[in-house]
């Protein structure tokens, strides 16, 4: 039911890579956190029963930040 609109949005955006609804959901959560949405709100938007379930997205975001910082530091030499 929800996958139909996602397929249409991807097609309209010209995205040809296969993206599952689950992948889209993860991306949405990480982008929300990266743009300042608090973890409680993200958890509720994703209909998690417990806020701790959404903590994986914070870990992904932190890993990305660390990786980007490492790359930046090592390209400045």
N, C-alpha and C positions, 0 to 999 in steps of 0.2 A: 504494500500500500504506500509506504513512504518512499520506496526506492524509485518509483515512477517519476515524481517531481525532481529528485536528485539527478536522475539520468537526463532529464530535459534541461536542467540548469547547466550540467556539464556540457551537453551538446551545444547549447546556446552560447556558452562561454568559449567554445572551440577547444575544450579539453578532451583529448583522445585517450589519455591514460585511463586504464580501468581503475575506478575508485569505488570501493564498497561503502555502504552506508556506515558501517562500523569505523572505517578509516575517516570518513567525513566527520563523524561524531567526535573522534579523538582530536582531529585538526581543529574543529570548532572550539572544543574545550581549551586546548592549549592557546589558541589565538585570543579567546576571551580573557584568560589569565594574563597573557602577555600584555594585553591592553588595559589591565587594571581592574577587571571584574574580580570580586572577592570569591574565595573558594566555596563559601556557603551558597552564594548565588549560582555559581556554575554547577555545583552539586544538585541544586534544586531544578535548574533548567534541564539537566540530564536525567532527572527523576531518580536519583540515587536515594536509597533509604538512609544511608549514613554518609556524612561528609568525608569520612576517612576513605571511602571508595574513590573519591575524586582526587585524592592526594597523588596518585600516579601521574596525573597531568602536571602537578607542580614539580615532580621529580624530572619529568621529560623537559620541562621548561628550564629547570636549573641545569640539567646536562647540556642543553643547547647553549645557554649563556656561558657556561664554563668552556665549552668547545670554541665558541666564537672569541672569547677573551684570549684563549691560548693561541688561536690562529692569528689574531691581531698582534699579540705580543711578539710572536715569532716572525712576523713579516716586517716588523719595524727595525730589525737589526741591519 
